[in-house]
Amino acid sequence: MRGEGVEASQEAIGEKVVAIAERLMSEHRLTGEAGLDAPIGEEGLGFDSMGRLELYAAVERECGVKIPEKYWGGKRVRDLRELIRVAAPA
């Protein structure tokens, strides 16, 4: 039972991160397809280095967490979801 709640919250966090990525992609007119396994960079979602910084900042702001910059090198959307789980509240 306990694991089901954690799984559900992880799914909700993943959905939120994907929604944030999709919104920023739309704003930047990027055509990649957002999903948990999508690469964040130009080979996936299409974000260049500045776009990746903007994505991390938006995730922090909208999820109410502070992700230490040393972890801002995640390669996939799934990595962002995992960082939220372990990040400190903002």
C-alpha positions as CSV (number, residue, x, y, z in Angstrom):
1,M,0.0,0.0,0.0
2,R,2.7,2.5,1.0
3,G,4.6,2.1,-2.3
4,E,1.4,2.8,-4.3
5,G,1.2,6.3,-2.8
6,V,4.9,7.0,-3.6
7,E,4.4,5.7,-7.1
8,A,1.3,7.9,-7.6
9,S,3.1,11.0,-6.4
10,Q,6.1,10.2,-8.7
11,E,3.7,9.9,-11.6
12,A,2.1,13.3,-10.7
13,I,5.5,14.9,-10.4
14,G,6.5,13.4,-13.8
15,E,3.3,14.7,-15.4
16,K,4.0,18.2,-13.9
17,V,7.6,18.2,-15.2
18,V,6.4,17.1,-18.7
19,A,3.8,19.9,-18.7
20,I,6.4,22.5,-17.8
21,A,8.7,21.2,-20.5
22,E,5.8,21.3,-23.1
23,R,4.9,24.8,-22.1
24,L,8.5,26.1,-22.5
25,M,8.9,24.1,-25.8
26,S,5.8,25.9,-27.1
27,E,7.1,29.3,-26.0
28,H,10.4,28.6,-27.8
29,R,8.7,27.0,-30.8
30,L,10.5,23.7,-30.3
31,T,9.1,20.6,-32.0
32,G,10.5,17.8,-29.9
33,E,8.2,15.4,-28.1
34,A,8.1,15.7,-24.3
35,G,8.0,12.5,-22.2
36,L,9.9,11.1,-19.2
37,D,12.5,9.4,-21.4
38,A,13.0,12.4,-23.7
39,P,16.5,13.9,-23.7
40,I,16.4,17.5,-22.4
41,G,18.9,18.9,-24.9
42,E,18.8,19.7,-28.6
43,E,18.7,16.0,-29.5
44,G,15.4,15.5,-27.7
45,L,13.2,18.4,-26.5
46,G,15.3,20.8,-28.4
47,F,16.6,23.0,-25.5
48,D,20.0,24.7,-26.0
49,S,22.1,25.5,-22.9
50,M,20.1,28.6,-22.0
51,G,16.8,26.7,-22.6
52,R,17.9,24.0,-20.2
53,L,18.7,26.6,-17.5
54,E,15.2,28.1,-18.1
55,L,13.6,24.6,-17.8
56,Y,15.4,23.9,-14.5
57,A,14.5,27.3,-13.1
58,A,10.8,26.8,-14.1
59,V,10.8,23.4,-12.5
60,E,12.2,24.8,-9.3
61,R,9.7,27.7,-9.2
62,E,6.6,25.7,-10.1
63,C,7.4,22.7,-7.9
64,G,8.6,24.7,-4.9
65,V,12.0,23.2,-4.6
66,K,15.7,24.2,-4.8
67,I,17.8,21.9,-6.9
68,P,21.5,22.5,-6.2
69,E,23.3,23.6,-9.4
70,K,25.7,20.7,-9.3
71,Y,22.7,18.5,-10.3
72,W,21.6,20.6,-13.2
73,G,23.2,18.3,-15.7
74,G,20.4,15.8,-16.0
75,K,20.1,14.3,-19.4
76,R,16.4,13.3,-19.5
77,V,13.1,14.6,-18.2
78,R,13.1,11.6,-15.8
79,D,16.2,13.0,-14.2
80,L,14.4,16.2,-13.3
81,R,11.6,14.2,-11.7
82,E,14.1,12.3,-9.6
83,L,15.8,15.5,-8.5
84,I,12.5,17.0,-7.3
85,R,12.0,14.0,-5.1
86,V,15.3,14.6,-3.3
87,A,15.5,18.4,-3.5
88,A,15.1,20.7,-0.6
89,P,11.9,22.9,-0.3
90,A,12.4,26.4,-1.7
